[in-house]
Amino acid sequence: MKNIVIISSSIRNKSNSEILARQALQGALESGNHAELITLKDKDIRFCKGCLACQKTMKCVIKDDVSEILEKVKSADTIVFVTPIYYYELSGQLKTLLDRLNPLYPQKYSFRDVYLMTTSAEEGDEVVETAVGGLKGWIACFDKARFAGVFNGGGVNDANEVSGREDMLKAAYEFGKSIETPLS
Ligand SMILES: Cc1cc2nc3c(=O)[nH]c(=O)nc-3n(C[C@H](O)[C@H](O)[C@H](O)COP(=O)(O)O)c2cc1C
């Protein structure tokens, strides 16, 4: 049994990536894990100021919703970051959160496997390549963590479009179910 934290970063209503994230959550729960989905939709998350105070104090000077998310990320075994592809990259919301997790850098953390789930209008491995690279940059700063794979939800654009894609819904559920097995 793993402690899995799924972080959904789209703030769009009826977000495709959040719908897939919820499928993955269901799969993860049904295989007996402790799993939780956090959406950034209703969260107050401000930009990192770059002061680096956190490297000494292990706390951020900004008081917003990140501290609660950070504690959950810190104690998770597995993290699944979920993002719509924006200009072939991670969403700004997710990048902002990754920067704000900087107080974790000098701390002990439990997470090992880090996955990425994406949705995008276009399909193909190349659509997610830069976003995967961005996340790998974050993971590279956490020695004990590793990139465990990407769930590429390409080919959906309109809000809620993925609800009509049984194949993708099922694949996301199966992904959640098999989360202990790294994706290729
Ligand atoms: C600002 C912006 C940039 C986007 N850039 C891309 C892109 O580079 N490639 C792509 O295939 N889709 C792109 N899209 C489409 C979204 O990735 C797509 O609509 C996705 O399903 C949104 O997921 P969501 O509903 O979870 O927010 C972009 C959408 C927006 C709003």
The ligand as a Tripos MOL2 file, in Angstrom:
@<TRIPOS>MOLECULE
LIG
   31    33     1     0     0
SMALL
NO_CHARGES

@<TRIPOS>ATOM
      1 C1         -2.7520   28.7720  -23.0720 C.3       1 LIG1
      2 C2         -2.9720   27.4350  -23.7160 C.ar      1 LIG1
      3 C3         -1.9430   26.8410  -24.4130 C.ar      1 LIG1
      4 C4         -2.1020   25.5860  -25.0060 C.ar      1 LIG1
      5 N1         -1.0470   25.0110  -25.6490 N.ar      1 LIG1
      6 C5         -1.1970   23.7920  -26.2120 C.ar      1 LIG1
      7 C6         -0.0950   23.1650  -26.8870 C.ar      1 LIG1
      8 O1          1.0080   23.6860  -26.9550 O.2       1 LIG1
      9 N2         -0.3040   21.9540  -27.4590 N.ar      1 LIG1
     10 C7         -1.5210   21.3240  -27.4020 C.ar      1 LIG1
     11 O2         -1.6430   20.2170  -27.9440 O.2       1 LIG1
     12 N3         -2.5750   21.8880  -26.7530 N.ar      1 LIG1
     13 C8         -2.4400   23.1030  -26.1540 C.ar      1 LIG1
     14 N4         -3.5020   23.6820  -25.4870 N.ar      1 LIG1
     15 C9         -4.7780   22.9130  -25.3430 C.3       1 LIG1
     16 C10        -4.9190   22.2180  -23.9770 C.3       1 LIG1
     17 O3         -3.7800   21.4890  -23.6360 O.3       1 LIG1
     18 C11        -6.1310   21.2980  -24.0060 C.3       1 LIG1
     19 O4         -7.2990   22.0600  -24.2010 O.3       1 LIG1
     20 C12        -6.2850   20.4490  -22.7560 C.3       1 LIG1
     21 O5         -7.2540   19.4480  -22.9470 O.3       1 LIG1
     22 C13        -6.6730   21.3050  -21.5450 C.3       1 LIG1
     23 O6         -6.7640   20.5000  -20.3960 O.3       1 LIG1
     24 P1         -7.7060   20.9310  -19.1750 P.3       1 LIG1
     25 O7         -9.1300   20.8230  -19.6610 O.co2     1 LIG1
     26 O8         -7.3920   19.9460  -18.1220 O.co2     1 LIG1
     27 O9         -7.3470   22.3210  -18.7810 O.co2     1 LIG1
     28 C14        -3.3600   24.9240  -24.9030 C.ar      1 LIG1
     29 C15        -4.4120   25.5450  -24.1940 C.ar      1 LIG1
     30 C16        -4.2210   26.7730  -23.6120 C.ar      1 LIG1
     31 C17        -5.3520   27.4130  -22.8370 C.3       1 LIG1
@<TRIPOS>BOND
     1     1     2 1
     2     2     3 ar
     3     2    30 ar
     4     3     4 ar
     5     4     5 ar
     6     4    28 ar
     7     5     6 ar
     8     6     7 ar
     9     6    13 1
    10     7     8 2
    11     7     9 ar
    12     9    10 ar
    13    10    11 2
    14    10    12 ar
    15    12    13 ar
    16    13    14 ar
    17    14    15 1
    18    14    28 ar
    19    15    16 1
    20    16    17 1
    21    16    18 1
    22    18    19 1
    23    18    20 1
    24    20    21 1
    25    20    22 1
    26    22    23 1
    27    23    24 1
    28    24    25 2
    29    24    26 1
    30    24    27 1
    31    28    29 ar
    32    29    30 ar
    33    30    31 1
@<TRIPOS>SUBSTRUCTURE
     1 LIG1         1 GROUP 0 **** ****
